[in-house]
């Protein structure tokens, strides 16, 4: 779906490039995430992919065509949800989607169904000026889906949303992926990257440090131990046992049979721990 080679970009009047010869591939039907702190180059890369930034060096191919050779027909096939809301504030949510729907020549989704999908059905006839930031972000997501895009770009799709609404948006993204769409998202949220992404790219200071599946990274960098919390004579006790040979470990088996277990967990690391370990940087 996307193939990027030696992509470099530098903003005017800046001393250092925002992107430094990065390369990656996005396969059809996957959710690919850029994970990194603010200023790492995530949004710059996405702006190039959606053709907001043009003066770059390197090669970018999307839908098996050089990005520079696409015209306005490119936007018939992609959807974009920006981190910052941008709507016609004097129009209602329904009027906004209806207006944008008219920009496309192909089949589109029903605006009311999209509003229902992002939890805004009851606010369809309310002016967007009266919307909270979270409501405007949800309207961004709805608008990005109007043209049934094959390729969907999401910039911090759950930023500022309450847990219930965030769950709704995450489920919607997964549903679109299951229906065949390819999704590229940028985030500094470990939880979002871990839950949604088939693969993530760690990006720091304009460089991609690593690309892999979250599960693969956690298995590779996690500690192969099981931690057991149990009730002891002096209160809660913690014991650790090697994961290898666990089924034949007599101490572990005796603990399970004879002790009041409170919790038991493998020592799985988090994407944030791995990011810090490999890059020396935090995600904040």
Residue pairs with C-beta under 8 A, 6 or more apart in sequence:
1 26
1 27
1 28
1 62
1 63
1 151
1 182
2 24
2 25
2 26
2 32
2 49
2 60
2 61
2 62
2 151
2 182
2 184
3 25
3 26
3 59
3 60
3 61
3 62
4 22
4 23
4 24
4 25
4 58
4 59
4 60
4 61
5 23
5 58
5 59
6 21
6 22
6 23
6 57
6 58
6 59
7 19
7 21
7 22
7 23
7 45
7 48
7 56
7 57
7 58
7 59
7 60
8 17
8 19
8 20
8 21
8 22
8 56
8 57
8 58
9 17
9 18
9 19
9 44
9 48
9 53
9 55
9 56
9 57
10 16
10 17
10 18
11 18
16 206
17 206
18 41
18 44
18 206
19 41
19 44
19 45
19 48
19 56
19 206
20 205
20 206
20 207
21 58
21 207
22 41
22 45
22 203
22 206
22 207
22 208
23 58
23 208
24 32
24 201
24 208
24 211
26 32
26 182
26 184
27 182
28 182
29 177
29 180
29 181
29 182
30 177
30 182
30 183
30 198
30 199
31 173
31 174
31 177
31 182
31 183
31 184
31 185
31 196
31 197
31 198
32 182
32 183
32 184
32 185
32 197
32 198
32 199
32 200
32 201
33 184
33 185
33 186
33 187
33 192
33 193
33 196
33 197
33 199
33 200
33 201
34 40
34 42
34 45
34 46
34 184
34 185
34 186
34 187
34 200
34 201
34 203
35 42
35 187
35 188
35 190
35 193
35 197
35 200
35 201
35 202
35 203
35 271
35 275
35 283
36 42
36 188
36 202
36 203
36 204
36 275
36 283
37 188
37 204
37 281
37 282
37 283
37 284
38 188
38 284
40 203
40 204
40 205
40 206
41 203
41 205
41 206
41 207
42 186
42 187
42 188
42 203
43 83
43 155
43 186
44 53
44 206
45 186
45 203
46 153
46 155
46 184
46 186
47 53
48 54
48 56
48 60
48 67
49 60
49 62
49 67
49 153
49 184
50 78
50 80
50 153
51 67
51 70
51 74
54 68
59 66
60 66
60 67
60 68
61 67
62 70
62 74
62 151
63 70
63 77
63 150
63 151
75 147
76 104
76 105
76 106
76 147
77 147
77 149
77 150
77 151
78 149
78 150
78 151
78 152
78 153
79 143
79 144
79 145
79 146
79 147
79 149
79 151
79 152
79 153
80 144
80 152
80 153
81 137
81 140
81 141
81 143
81 144
81 152
81 153
81 154
81 155
81 157
82 140
82 155
83 155
83 156
83 159
85 133
85 136
85 137
85 139
85 140
86 140
87 96
87 128
87 136
87 139
87 140
87 143
88 95
88 96
88 99
88 128
89 127
89 128
89 129
90 127
90 128
90 129
91 99
91 127
91 128
92 124
92 125
92 126
92 127
92 128
93 115
93 120
93 123
93 124
93 125
93 126
93 128
93 131
93 139
93 142
94 111
94 112
94 115
94 124
94 125
96 128
96 139
96 143
97 111
97 114
97 115
97 139
97 142
97 143
97 146
98 111
100 143
100 146
101 108
101 111
101 146
104 146
104 147
106 147
106 148
107 148
108 146
108 147
108 148
109 145
109 146
109 147
109 148
111 124
111 142
111 146
112 121
112 124
114 142
114 143
114 145
114 146
115 121
115 123
115 124
115 139
115 142
117 142
117 145
117 172
118 138
118 139
118 141
118 142
118 168
118 169
118 172
119 138
119 165
119 168
120 135
120 138
120 139
120 142
123 131
123 135
128 136
128 139
131 139
133 160
134 160
134 161
134 162
134 165
137 157
137 159
137 160
137 161
138 161
138 165
138 169
141 154
141 157
141 169
141 172
144 152
144 153
144 154
145 152
145 176
149 181
150 180
150 181
150 182
151 181
151 182
151 183
151 184
152 173
152 176
152 181
152 182
152 183
152 184
153 183
153 184
153 185
154 173
154 183
154 184
154 185
154 186
155 185
155 186
156 186
156 187
156 188
156 189
157 169
157 170
157 173
157 185
157 187
157 192
158 165
158 166
158 169
158 170
158 189
158 192
159 189
161 169
170 192
170 195
170 196
173 183
173 185
173 196
174 196
176 183
177 183
183 196
185 192
185 196
185 197
187 193
188 283
188 284
189 283
190 270
190 271
190 272
190 275
190 283
193 200
193 214
193 271
194 214
194 270
194 271
197 214
198 213
199 211
199 212
199 213
199 214
200 211
200 212
200 213
200 214
200 217
200 271
201 208
201 210
201 211
202 208
202 209
202 210
202 211
202 275
202 278
202 279
203 209
204 279
204 281
209 278
209 279
210 217
210 278
214 271
217 271
217 274
218 268
218 269
218 270
218 271
218 274
221 269
221 273
221 274
221 277
222 266
222 267
222 268
222 269
223 267
223 269
224 242
224 243
224 244
224 267
225 240
225 241
225 242
225 243
225 266
225 267
226 240
226 241
226 242
226 243
226 246
226 252
226 264
226 265
226 266
226 267
227 238
227 239
227 240
227 263
227 264
227 265
227 266
227 267
228 238
228 239
228 240
228 241
228 252
228 255
228 261
228 263
228 264
229 236
229 237
229 238
229 261
229 262
229 263
229 264
230 236
230 237
230 239
230 255
230 259
230 260
230 261
230 262
231 237
231 259
231 260
231 262
236 262
239 255
240 267
241 249
241 251
241 252
241 255
242 249
243 266
246 252
247 253
255 261
272 282
272 283
275 281
275 282
275 283
276 282
